[in-house]
């Protein structure tokens, strides 16, 4: 199976430019973890403890070695990653759990900052391994990520929705022909179609913000009508939605998309001065990948030349 992927440029199907940081700018996203040092003979017991108590940490640590062998004053000990410091267990609780399974009263517990993201370069992988905690290297994760994105991407639907926002934009006679569509990919249902309607009296009526507001109002009405009580009804409003828009969202709108928990954004025209997504936009915040936030989503620029030219530019100072 051959993939239509330009790995060097991170372009899929010739039209989807993935928005990601340059390799040289990737920094470790550090998180404090509890680590214990134990006698090797107790390794199976501690690993069983992890499986029973800290199993949900497995996915986020797949790029790291869970157990490391170290030499302390001529004695071999095993250092093991347990769980986040800001997690469900206090230091005393962890100490008690370890005492119970190892029958040791002197189990050493320490805090250590470990990288939660994977470097895209083998040399950086080695550097982080020495500086923070040993990482596994299973080939360039960038290639793996692109392959996974490609396999889950329905390019026909992406093209269809980008065609829709473009046609709607061309029909607009206003000053800001900015159009945004929200789609639930699980059902392929359009949840909102919004055209920028800001005025001098209401300058924050951006299409992304209005789209989220429209979805919120509809959801509130449904919950009131049905008197929904189940937990699923309390999900984030736009959880895993896909968003298609003519112009790159500003920082405010990018943050709103993060808080709404979308999974994918596709935009046509970059907002070089005011955008919050592109690596060369605004101040290079790249909000969708910010390590300071607890949610991330994939973002792409749709680089079809014909479509790009057909959509009107907006004022470069405008916060889209």
C-alpha positions as CSV (number, residue, x, y, z in Angstrom):
1,X,0.0,0.0,0.0
2,X,1.6,3.3,-1.1
3,X,0.7,6.5,0.8
4,X,0.3,9.9,-0.8
5,X,2.5,11.5,1.8
6,X,5.4,14.0,1.4
7,X,7.2,13.2,4.6
8,X,9.7,16.0,4.2
9,X,7.1,18.7,3.9
10,X,4.4,16.9,5.9
11,X,1.9,17.1,3.1
12,X,-0.9,14.6,2.7
13,X,-2.7,14.0,-0.7
14,X,-0.8,17.0,-2.1
15,X,-3.2,19.4,-0.5
16,X,-3.1,19.0,3.3
17,X,-0.2,20.8,4.9
18,X,0.2,19.6,8.5
19,X,0.9,22.4,10.9
20,X,3.6,21.2,13.3
21,X,6.7,22.8,14.8
22,X,10.1,22.6,13.3
23,X,12.2,19.7,14.6
24,X,14.8,22.2,16.0
25,X,12.1,24.0,18.0
26,X,10.6,20.9,19.7
27,X,11.1,21.1,23.4
28,X,10.4,18.5,26.1
29,X,7.0,18.7,27.6
30,X,8.0,17.8,31.2
31,X,5.8,16.2,33.9
32,X,6.7,15.3,37.4
33,X,6.5,11.6,38.2
34,X,6.9,9.5,41.3
35,X,9.8,7.0,40.9
36,X,10.8,4.2,43.3
37,X,14.1,2.4,43.6
38,X,13.8,-1.2,44.6
39,X,15.7,-4.5,44.9
40,X,15.5,-6.3,41.5
41,X,13.9,-9.4,43.2
42,X,10.8,-7.2,43.9
43,X,10.4,-6.1,40.3
44,X,7.5,-8.5,39.5
45,X,5.6,-7.4,42.6
46,X,6.0,-3.7,41.7
47,X,5.0,-4.2,38.1
48,X,1.9,-6.0,39.3
49,X,1.1,-3.0,41.5
50,X,1.5,-0.7,38.5
51,X,-0.9,-3.0,36.5
52,X,-3.5,-2.9,39.2
53,X,-3.2,0.7,40.4
54,X,-1.5,2.8,37.7
55,X,-2.6,1.1,34.5
56,X,-3.9,4.3,32.9
57,X,-0.4,5.7,32.8
58,X,0.6,3.0,30.3
59,X,-0.4,4.8,27.1
60,X,1.3,8.1,28.0
61,X,4.6,6.3,28.8
62,X,4.9,4.1,25.8
63,X,7.8,6.1,24.5
64,X,9.8,5.7,27.8
65,X,11.4,2.8,29.5
66,X,9.3,2.0,32.5
67,X,12.1,0.2,34.4
68,X,15.8,1.3,34.4
69,X,18.7,-0.6,35.9
70,X,21.1,1.6,38.0
71,X,24.2,1.1,40.1
72,X,24.1,2.6,43.6
73,X,27.3,2.1,45.5
74,X,28.1,-1.2,43.8
75,X,24.5,-2.5,44.2
76,X,22.1,-3.0,41.3
77,X,18.7,-1.3,41.9
78,X,15.8,-0.8,39.6
79,X,14.2,2.6,39.2
80,X,10.6,2.4,38.1
81,X,8.2,5.0,36.9
82,X,5.0,4.9,39.0
83,X,2.5,7.7,38.5
84,X,2.2,11.5,38.1
85,X,2.9,13.6,41.2
86,X,-0.3,15.5,40.6
87,X,-2.3,12.2,40.3
88,X,-4.6,10.3,42.6
89,X,-2.0,9.1,45.1
90,X,0.0,11.0,47.7
91,X,3.6,10.2,48.5
92,X,2.5,8.5,51.8
93,X,-0.1,6.4,50.0
94,X,2.4,5.3,47.4
95,X,4.9,4.5,50.1
96,X,2.4,2.3,51.9
97,X,1.5,0.5,48.7
98,X,5.1,-0.3,48.0
99,X,5.8,-1.5,51.6
100,X,2.8,-3.9,51.3
101,X,4.0,-5.5,48.0
102,X,7.8,-5.5,48.6
103,X,7.8,-6.0,52.4
104,X,10.6,-3.4,52.4
105,X,10.4,-0.5,54.8
106,X,13.1,1.5,53.1
107,X,11.8,1.8,49.6
108,X,13.2,5.0,48.1
109,X,10.6,7.3,46.5
110,X,11.7,10.4,44.5
111,X,10.2,12.9,42.1
112,X,11.6,13.3,38.5
113,X,10.6,15.4,35.5
114,X,10.2,13.2,32.5
115,X,9.3,14.2,28.8
116,X,5.8,13.3,27.8
117,X,6.4,14.0,24.1
118,X,8.6,12.1,21.7
119,X,11.5,13.8,19.9
120,X,11.6,13.4,16.1
121,X,15.4,13.0,15.9
122,X,17.6,10.2,17.2
123,X,20.3,12.5,18.6
124,X,17.7,14.5,20.5
125,X,16.3,11.2,21.7
126,X,19.7,10.3,23.2
127,X,20.1,13.8,24.6
128,X,16.7,13.6,26.5
129,X,17.5,10.1,27.6
130,X,20.6,11.2,29.4
131,X,19.1,14.4,30.7
132,X,15.7,13.3,31.9
133,X,14.8,9.6,31.6
134,X,15.7,6.8,29.1
135,X,13.4,7.0,26.0
136,X,12.7,4.2,23.5
137,X,13.6,4.8,19.9
138,X,11.3,2.9,17.4
139,X,12.1,5.0,14.4
140,X,11.0,8.6,13.6
141,X,7.7,9.2,15.3
142,X,6.9,11.9,12.7
143,X,6.7,9.2,10.0
144,X,4.5,7.0,12.2
145,X,2.2,9.9,13.1
146,X,1.8,10.9,9.4
147,X,1.0,7.3,8.4
148,X,-1.6,7.0,11.2
149,X,-3.2,10.3,10.2
150,X,-3.2,9.3,6.6
151,X,-5.0,6.0,7.3
152,X,-7.7,7.8,9.3
153,X,-8.2,10.6,6.9
154,X,-11.2,10.7,4.5
155,X,-9.8,13.1,1.9
156,X,-13.1,13.1,-0.1
157,X,-14.9,14.5,2.9
158,X,-12.2,17.0,3.6
159,X,-12.4,18.2,0.0
160,X,-16.2,18.3,0.1
161,X,-16.3,20.5,3.2
162,X,-13.5,22.8,2.0
163,X,-15.5,23.2,-1.2
164,X,-18.5,24.1,0.8
165,X,-16.8,26.8,2.8
166,X,-15.2,28.2,-0.3
167,X,-18.5,28.4,-2.2
168,X,-20.3,30.1,0.7
169,X,-17.4,32.6,1.1
170,X,-17.7,33.5,-2.6
171,X,-21.4,34.3,-2.1
172,X,-20.7,36.7,0.7
173,X,-20.7,40.4,-0.3
174,X,-19.6,41.6,3.1
175,X,-16.2,42.9,4.1
176,X,-15.2,39.7,5.9
177,X,-16.2,36.6,3.8
178,X,-15.0,34.2,6.5
179,X,-17.0,30.9,6.7
180,X,-16.7,28.1,9.3
181,X,-18.3,24.6,9.3
182,X,-18.4,22.3,12.4
183,X,-18.8,18.6,11.6
184,X,-19.2,15.5,13.9
185,X,-17.1,13.0,12.0
186,X,-18.7,10.0,13.8
187,X,-22.0,10.7,12.0
188,X,-20.8,13.0,9.2
189,X,-23.3,15.5,10.5
190,X,-22.9,19.2,10.0
191,X,-23.4,20.8,13.4
192,X,-23.0,24.5,12.5
193,X,-22.4,26.7,9.4
194,X,-21.4,30.2,10.3
195,X,-20.5,33.3,8.3
196,X,-18.5,36.1,10.0
197,X,-21.1,38.7,11.2
198,X,-19.0,41.0,13.3
199,X,-19.8,44.7,13.5
200,X,-18.2,47.8,15.1
201,X,-20.6,47.3,18.0
202,X,-19.8,43.6,18.4
203,X,-16.2,42.9,17.3
204,X,-15.9,39.4,18.7
205,X,-18.6,37.8,16.6
206,X,-16.0,35.6,14.9
207,X,-17.3,32.7,12.9
208,X,-15.5,30.1,15.2
209,X,-16.9,31.7,18.3
210,X,-20.4,32.0,16.9
211,X,-20.3,28.4,15.7
212,X,-19.5,27.1,19.2
213,X,-22.2,29.4,20.6
214,X,-24.7,28.0,18.2
215,X,-23.9,24.4,19.1
216,X,-24.0,25.3,22.8
217,X,-27.5,26.9,22.5
218,X,-28.8,23.9,20.6
219,X,-27.4,21.5,23.0
220,X,-28.8,23.4,26.0
221,X,-32.2,23.3,24.4
222,X,-32.0,19.6,23.8
223,X,-30.9,18.9,27.4
224,X,-33.8,20.9,28.8
225,X,-36.3,19.3,26.5
226,X,-35.2,15.8,27.2
227,X,-34.1,16.5,30.8
228,X,-31.0,14.5,30.1
229,X,-29.2,13.3,33.2
230,X,-26.7,10.7,31.9
231,X,-23.0,11.4,32.1
232,X,-22.5,11.4,28.3
233,X,-24.6,14.5,28.1
234,X,-22.0,16.4,30.0
235,X,-19.3,15.8,27.4
236,X,-17.4,18.8,25.9
237,X,-19.6,20.5,23.3
238,X,-17.5,19.8,20.3
239,X,-15.7,16.7,21.4
240,X,-13.6,15.3,18.5
241,X,-15.4,17.5,16.0
242,X,-13.7,18.5,12.7
243,X,-13.7,22.2,11.8
244,X,-13.3,23.6,8.3
245,X,-12.8,27.3,7.7
246,X,-11.7,29.7,5.1
247,X,-9.2,31.7,7.2
248,X,-6.8,30.7,10.0
249,X,-8.4,31.4,13.4
250,X,-6.9,34.0,15.7
251,X,-5.5,33.1,19.2
252,X,-8.9,33.7,20.9
253,X,-10.7,31.3,18.5
254,X,-7.9,28.8,18.6
255,X,-8.2,28.7,22.4
256,X,-11.9,28.3,22.1
257,X,-11.4,25.3,19.8
258,X,-9.0,23.8,22.4
259,X,-11.5,24.2,25.2
260,X,-14.2,22.7,23.0
261,X,-12.0,19.7,22.4
262,X,-12.1,19.4,18.6
263,X,-9.8,16.9,17.0
264,X,-9.1,18.4,13.6
265,X,-8.9,21.9,12.0
266,X,-8.5,22.6,8.3
267,X,-8.2,26.2,7.0
268,X,-7.5,27.6,3.6
269,X,-5.8,31.0,4.1
270,X,-3.2,31.8,6.7
271,X,-3.5,34.9,9.0
272,X,0.2,35.8,9.1
273,X,-0.2,38.7,11.6
274,X,-3.0,37.5,13.8
275,X,-3.3,33.7,13.5
276,X,-2.9,31.4,16.4
277,X,-2.2,28.1,14.6
278,X,0.5,28.4,11.9
279,X,4.2,28.2,12.8
280,X,4.8,31.5,11.1
281,X,1.6,33.2,12.2
282,X,1.1,35.7,15.0
283,X,3.8,35.1,17.6
284,X,4.2,31.5,16.7
285,X,2.0,30.3,19.5
286,X,0.7,27.2,17.6
287,X,-2.1,27.0,20.2
288,X,-3.3,23.6,19.0
289,X,0.0,22.0,20.1
290,X,0.8,24.1,23.2
291,X,2.4,22.1,26.0
292,X,0.9,24.4,28.5
293,X,-2.6,23.2,27.6
294,X,-4.3,19.8,28.4
295,X,-5.7,19.2,24.9
296,X,-4.2,19.2,21.5
297,X,-5.7,18.8,18.0
298,X,-4.4,18.3,14.5
299,X,-4.3,21.3,12.2
300,X,-3.8,21.5,8.4
301,X,-3.7,24.2,5.8
302,X,-5.5,23.3,2.6
303,X,-3.1,24.3,-0.1
304,X,-5.2,23.9,-3.2
305,X,-4.0,26.8,-5.4
306,X,-7.3,27.3,-7.3
307,X,-9.3,27.4,-4.2
308,X,-6.8,29.6,-2.4
309,X,-7.0,32.2,-5.2
310,X,-10.7,32.2,-5.4
311,X,-11.3,33.1,-1.7
312,X,-11.0,36.8,-0.9
313,X,-8.3,38.0,1.4
314,X,-9.3,40.0,4.5
315,X,-7.5,42.8,6.2
316,X,-4.1,41.5,7.4
317,X,-4.7,43.2,10.8
318,X,-8.0,41.5,11.3
319,X,-8.3,38.9,14.1
320,X,-10.1,36.1,12.4
